[in-house]
Amino acid sequence: MFNFPWLKPMSPAELHRLESHIYRSSGQSLFEPLCQIYWSWLFEYVPPWIAPNVLTVFGLLINLTCTVVLVYFCPTATEEAPPWALIMSAVGLLMYQCLDSFDGKQCRKLDQDSPLEEFYDHGCDAVSTVCVSVGACIACGIGLHPNWMFLCSFIAMFLYFCSHWQAYVSGTVRFGLIDVVEAHFAVVVIYLVSAFGGMRLWHSTLPVLGVDPYVFPVIGIIGGAIYSCYNYYQGILKEVEKSSTVADTSVLSPGLHVGLVLTLAFIIFKKSSSRLFENYSCLYLLTFGMVMAKLSNKLVIVHMTKSKFPLADSSLIVPGLLLLNQSFGNFIHEHKVLWIALVFSSLDLACYFIGASLQISSHLRVPIFTVKHRN
């Protein structure tokens, strides 16, 4: 039925190697043991006829909806968001956190724990990471400081990529003492503080310290990034002696792609004569966020299939479009090119995700949105 080449991103050899993939994880974050008690109690109310991937996608839709609402009211992350939108985002993030826990539990409950569910979980999480980072920037009005907004947002996307980079190298997904659960709770606190105290609170100088409160989330993000990168690269550098990943490729090979995207994003930001990032910051972050999510999705696939991370990728067209337009003196208004880039990056991600899902589902004979029938 689906004969389009862009809906078949995986080769027959990759699909064959996928059959032997086993999910491995290690480590536990600080808040996870307590959260697991609550999640396990709540999970008892999840009906057995709901497929794990339905829970995963529903969590993603919640995050997307909340982010779209916030971006609508605060396109540059300098505006004041309605309190109800911030409260909705806080509740939505907590719901997403629960659903992200439920999908794995439902997999084990239904004996439907396959590479397809793993791909859906990590693939949707890649997009949710973009949504949460943009929402957090809006909540504390960090758009008033474009450099900090650029740094904080791309740090979050980069860290998610790194988490799967070290999994590609070591074969195991590792969780640190301070990880995604703690980050989500921190963002929820930011949402609630902004909802009840106003977003201007973050830019009111504290009398004793003489600094604006927005500095504390920035310090937290940078500190968390340093801690996480230390853990990730410890795992990566330990494998440097072997000089290979699970696919017998260079441990540094995925760094080329993410490094290129981040470098081009920074160059376009600084080179723009129309202040593209400052005037359309959320649109800019969503555009490059979809590019980073596509690369993260691809990294998950090459990890599960023990394959080489391909050098060329269609997602690199996005920064190429913006940079090419700037090189020709903004022949087309940068805002219009940015919209084109967002549409292209979103469709590119969707085609890859849907195509890989259909291929995995067909090859492993695992349903996507229904419960597998057991004999």
C-alpha positions as CSV (number, residue, x, y, z in Angstrom):
1,M,0.0,0.0,0.0
2,F,2.8,2.4,0.9
3,N,5.3,2.4,-2.0
4,F,6.7,5.9,-1.5
5,P,10.5,5.8,-0.9
6,W,10.4,8.4,1.8
7,L,8.1,6.2,3.8
8,K,10.6,3.4,3.8
9,P,13.7,4.8,5.6
10,M,14.9,1.5,6.9
11,S,16.8,-1.1,4.7
12,P,16.0,-4.8,4.8
13,A,19.3,-5.4,6.6
14,E,18.4,-2.9,9.3
15,L,15.0,-4.6,9.8
16,H,16.7,-8.0,10.1
17,R,19.1,-6.7,12.7
18,L,16.2,-5.1,14.6
19,E,14.9,-8.6,15.5
20,S,17.8,-9.2,17.9
21,H,17.6,-5.8,19.7
22,I,17.0,-5.9,23.4
23,Y,16.3,-2.7,25.4
24,R,18.8,-2.1,28.2
25,S,18.8,0.6,30.8
26,S,20.6,1.4,34.0
27,G,20.5,4.0,36.8
28,Q,17.7,5.8,38.6
29,S,17.1,9.5,39.2
30,L,16.6,11.1,42.6
31,F,12.8,11.6,42.4
32,E,12.0,8.4,40.4
33,P,11.5,6.0,43.4
34,L,8.9,8.2,45.0
35,C,7.3,8.9,41.6
36,Q,7.1,5.2,40.8
37,I,4.9,4.6,43.8
38,Y,2.4,7.2,42.6
39,W,2.7,6.1,39.0
40,S,2.2,2.4,39.9
41,W,-0.9,3.3,41.9
42,L,-2.4,5.4,39.1
43,F,-1.5,2.8,36.5
44,E,-4.0,0.4,38.1
45,Y,-6.7,2.5,36.5
46,V,-5.4,2.1,32.9
47,P,-7.6,-0.3,31.0
48,P,-5.9,-3.3,29.4
49,W,-7.4,-2.6,26.0
50,I,-5.3,0.6,25.5
51,A,-2.2,0.0,23.4
52,P,1.1,1.4,24.9
53,N,1.7,3.6,21.8
54,V,-1.7,5.2,22.3
55,L,-0.6,6.4,25.7
56,T,2.7,7.7,24.3
57,V,1.1,9.6,21.5
58,F,-1.6,11.1,23.8
59,G,1.2,12.4,26.1
60,L,2.9,14.0,23.1
61,L,-0.4,15.6,21.9
62,I,-0.9,17.1,25.4
63,N,2.6,18.7,25.2
64,L,2.1,19.9,21.7
65,T,-1.3,21.5,22.5
66,C,0.1,23.3,25.6
67,T,3.1,24.6,23.6
68,V,1.0,25.9,20.7
69,V,-1.2,27.8,23.1
70,L,1.8,29.4,24.8
71,V,3.5,30.2,21.5
72,Y,0.2,31.8,20.3
73,F,0.2,34.2,23.2
74,C,3.9,34.7,23.4
75,P,5.6,34.3,20.0
76,T,8.8,36.0,21.1
77,A,8.8,34.8,24.7
78,T,8.7,38.4,25.9
79,E,4.9,38.7,26.3
80,E,2.8,37.9,29.3
81,A,1.0,34.5,29.0
82,P,-2.5,34.1,30.5
83,P,-2.3,32.4,33.9
84,W,-4.7,29.7,32.8
85,A,-2.4,28.8,29.9
86,L,0.5,28.4,32.3
87,I,-1.5,26.3,34.7
88,M,-2.7,24.2,31.8
89,S,0.9,23.7,30.8
90,A,2.0,22.7,34.3
91,V,-0.9,20.1,34.6
92,G,-0.2,18.9,31.0
93,L,3.5,18.3,31.8
94,L,2.5,16.3,34.9
95,M,0.1,14.3,32.8
96,Y,2.7,13.7,30.1
97,Q,5.1,12.5,32.8
98,C,2.5,9.9,34.0
99,L,1.7,8.7,30.5
100,D,5.4,8.4,29.7
101,S,5.7,6.0,32.7
102,F,2.5,4.2,31.8
103,D,3.5,3.2,28.3
104,G,6.4,1.1,29.5
105,K,4.3,-0.5,32.3
106,Q,1.5,-1.3,29.7
107,C,4.1,-2.9,27.4
108,R,5.1,-5.3,30.2
109,K,1.6,-5.9,31.3
110,L,0.4,-6.9,27.8
111,D,3.7,-8.6,26.9
112,Q,4.0,-6.2,24.0
113,D,7.5,-4.9,24.7
114,S,9.0,-4.7,21.2
115,P,11.4,-2.3,19.4
116,L,8.3,-0.5,18.0
117,E,7.2,0.6,21.4
118,E,10.8,1.7,22.3
119,F,11.0,3.7,19.1
120,Y,7.6,5.4,19.7
121,D,8.6,6.2,23.3
122,H,11.9,7.8,22.4
123,G,10.7,9.4,19.2
124,C,7.8,11.2,20.9
125,D,10.0,12.2,23.8
126,A,12.4,13.9,21.3
127,V,9.5,16.2,20.2
128,S,8.3,16.7,23.7
129,T,11.8,17.9,24.7
130,V,11.5,20.7,22.2
131,C,8.0,21.6,23.5
132,V,9.0,21.7,27.1
133,S,12.2,23.8,26.5
134,V,10.2,26.4,24.5
135,G,7.4,26.4,27.1
136,A,9.9,27.0,29.9
137,C,11.5,29.9,28.1
138,I,8.1,31.5,27.5
139,A,7.1,31.0,31.2
140,C,10.0,33.0,32.6
141,G,10.1,35.5,29.7
142,I,13.7,34.8,28.8
143,G,13.0,36.1,25.3
144,L,14.1,39.5,26.7
145,H,17.6,38.0,26.7
146,P,18.0,36.3,23.3
147,N,21.4,34.9,23.9
148,W,20.4,33.1,27.1
149,M,17.2,31.8,25.4
150,F,19.2,30.4,22.5
151,L,21.6,28.7,24.9
152,C,19.0,27.2,27.3
153,S,16.8,25.9,24.5
154,F,19.5,24.2,22.5
155,I,21.1,22.8,25.6
156,A,17.9,20.8,26.3
157,M,17.7,19.5,22.7
158,F,21.4,18.7,22.7
159,L,21.2,16.8,26.0
160,Y,18.4,14.6,24.7
161,F,20.5,13.8,21.7
162,C,23.5,13.0,23.9
163,S,21.5,10.6,26.0
164,H,20.9,8.4,22.9
165,W,24.4,9.1,21.7
166,Q,25.9,7.3,24.7
167,A,23.3,4.6,24.2
168,Y,24.5,4.1,20.7
169,V,28.0,3.8,22.0
170,S,27.5,1.6,25.0
171,G,24.2,-0.2,24.0
172,T,22.6,0.9,27.3
173,V,20.3,3.9,28.1
174,R,21.7,5.4,31.3
175,F,19.9,7.6,33.7
176,G,21.7,10.0,36.1
177,L,20.9,11.1,39.6
178,I,19.5,14.4,38.2
179,D,17.6,13.5,35.0
180,V,14.5,14.2,33.0
181,V,12.0,13.7,35.9
182,E,13.7,16.3,38.0
183,A,13.9,18.7,35.0
184,H,10.1,18.3,34.4
185,F,9.4,19.1,38.1
186,A,11.6,22.2,37.8
187,V,9.6,23.4,34.7
188,V,6.3,22.8,36.5
189,V,7.5,25.0,39.3
190,I,8.4,27.7,36.7
191,Y,5.0,27.5,35.2
192,L,3.2,27.8,38.5
193,V,5.4,30.7,39.7
194,S,4.7,32.6,36.5
195,A,0.9,31.8,36.7
196,F,0.5,33.1,40.2
197,G,3.2,35.7,40.5
198,G,3.2,37.0,36.9
199,M,6.0,36.6,34.3
200,R,7.4,40.0,35.3
201,L,8.4,38.5,38.6
202,W,11.4,36.9,36.8
203,H,12.7,40.3,35.8
204,S,12.3,42.2,39.1
205,T,15.6,42.7,40.7
206,L,16.0,41.0,44.1
207,P,16.8,43.6,46.8
208,V,19.6,41.7,48.6
209,L,21.2,39.8,45.8
210,G,20.8,42.4,43.1
211,V,20.0,40.0,40.3
212,D,16.8,39.1,38.4
213,P,15.2,35.8,39.4
214,Y,15.4,34.5,35.8
215,V,19.1,33.9,36.4
216,F,18.3,31.0,38.7
217,P,16.6,28.8,36.0
218,V,19.5,29.7,33.6
219,I,22.0,28.6,36.2
220,G,20.0,25.4,36.9
221,I,20.0,24.6,33.2
222,I,23.7,25.2,32.7
223,G,24.6,23.3,35.9
224,G,22.3,20.4,34.9
225,A,23.8,20.4,31.5
226,I,27.4,20.2,32.8
227,Y,26.4,17.4,35.2
228,S,24.5,15.5,32.5
229,C,27.3,16.0,29.8
230,Y,29.8,14.7,32.3
231,N,27.8,11.5,32.8
232,Y,27.1,11.1,29.1
233,Y,30.6,11.7,28.0
234,Q,32.0,9.5,30.7
235,G,30.1,6.6,29.0
236,I,31.1,7.8,25.5
237,L,34.8,8.3,26.3
238,K,35.0,5.0,28.1
239,E,34.3,3.4,24.7
240,V,36.8,5.5,22.9
241,E,39.5,2.9,23.7
242,K,37.3,0.4,21.7
243,S,37.0,3.1,19.0
244,S,33.6,1.8,18.0
245,T,29.9,1.9,18.8
246,V,27.4,-1.0,18.8
247,A,27.5,-0.7,15.0
248,D,31.4,-0.9,15.0
249,T,31.6,2.8,13.8
250,S,33.4,5.7,15.3
251,V,32.1,6.8,18.7
252,L,32.3,10.4,17.6
253,S,30.3,9.9,14.3
254,P,26.9,11.2,15.6
255,G,28.7,14.4,16.9
256,L,29.2,15.6,13.3
257,H,25.5,16.0,12.6
258,V,24.5,17.6,15.9
259,G,27.6,19.9,15.8
260,L,26.8,21.0,12.3
261,V,23.2,21.8,13.1
262,L,24.0,23.7,16.3
263,T,26.8,25.7,14.5
264,L,24.6,26.7,11.6
265,A,21.7,27.6,14.0
266,F,24.1,30.0,15.8
267,I,25.5,31.4,12.6
268,I,22.0,32.1,11.2
269,F,21.0,33.7,14.6
270,K,24.0,36.1,14.6
271,K,24.2,36.8,10.9
272,S,20.5,37.7,10.5
273,S,20.1,41.4,9.4
274,S,16.4,41.3,10.3
275,R,16.9,40.0,13.8
276,L,15.2,36.7,12.9
277,F,15.7,35.0,16.2
278,E,14.8,38.0,18.3
279,N,11.5,38.7,16.4
280,Y,10.5,35.1,15.9
281,S,12.3,33.2,18.6
282,C,9.7,30.5,19.3
283,L,9.2,29.8,15.6
284,Y,13.0,29.6,15.2
285,L,13.3,27.2,18.1
286,L,10.5,25.0,16.9
287,T,12.0,24.8,13.4
288,F,15.4,23.7,14.6
289,G,13.8,21.6,17.3
290,M,12.1,19.5,14.6
291,V,15.6,19.1,13.0
292,M,17.1,18.0,16.3
293,A,14.1,15.6,16.9
294,K,14.6,14.0,13.5
295,L,18.3,13.4,14.2
296,S,17.4,12.0,17.6
297,N,14.9,9.7,16.0
298,K,17.5,8.5,13.5
299,L,20.0,7.9,16.3
300,V,17.4,5.7,18.1
301,I,17.0,3.6,14.9
302,V,20.7,3.2,14.2
303,H,21.2,2.2,17.8
304,M,18.4,-0.5,17.7
305,T,19.5,-1.8,14.3
306,K,23.3,-1.5,15.0
307,S,23.7,0.5,11.9
308,K,26.0,3.3,10.7
309,F,24.7,6.9,11.3
310,P,24.3,8.1,7.7
311,L,26.3,11.2,6.8
312,A,23.7,12.8,4.6
313,D,20.2,13.7,6.0
314,S,17.3,15.6,4.5
315,S,16.9,17.6,7.8
316,L,20.1,19.5,7.0
317,I,18.2,21.2,4.2
318,V,16.5,23.4,6.8
319,P,19.6,25.3,8.0
320,G,20.8,25.2,4.4
321,L,17.7,27.1,3.2
322,L,18.1,29.8,5.8
323,L,21.8,30.2,5.3
324,L,21.5,30.3,1.5
325,N,18.9,33.0,1.7
326,Q,21.1,35.1,3.9
327,S,24.0,34.6,1.6
328,F,21.9,36.1,-1.2
329,G,21.1,39.2,0.9
330,N,17.7,37.8,2.1
331,F,16.3,37.6,-1.4
332,I,13.1,36.2,0.3
333,H,12.1,37.7,3.6
334,E,13.6,35.6,6.4
335,H,10.3,35.2,8.2
336,K,8.8,33.5,5.1
337,V,11.8,31.2,4.7
338,L,11.5,30.4,8.4
339,W,7.9,29.3,8.0
340,I,8.9,27.2,4.9
341,A,11.7,25.6,7.0
342,L,9.3,24.8,9.9
343,V,6.8,23.1,7.5
344,F,9.6,21.2,5.8
345,S,11.3,20.1,9.0
346,S,7.9,19.0,10.5
347,L,7.0,17.0,7.4
348,D,10.4,15.5,7.2
349,L,10.2,14.3,10.8
350,A,6.7,13.0,10.3
351,C,7.5,11.1,7.2
352,Y,10.6,9.5,8.8
353,F,8.7,8.6,12.0
354,I,5.6,7.2,10.2
355,G,7.7,5.4,7.7
356,A,9.9,3.7,10.2
357,S,6.9,2.8,12.4
358,L,5.1,1.2,9.5
359,Q,8.2,-0.8,8.5
360,I,8.9,-2.0,12.0
361,S,5.2,-2.9,12.6
362,S,5.0,-4.8,9.3
363,H,8.3,-6.6,9.8
364,L,7.8,-7.6,13.4
365,R,4.1,-8.1,13.0
366,V,3.3,-5.9,15.9
367,P,0.2,-3.6,15.9
368,I,0.9,0.1,16.4
369,F,-2.3,1.4,18.0
370,T,-4.1,-1.8,19.0
371,V,-3.3,-4.6,21.5
372,K,-1.6,-7.6,20.2
373,H,-3.8,-10.7,20.3
374,R,-2.3,-13.5,22.4
375,N,-3.0,-17.2,21.7
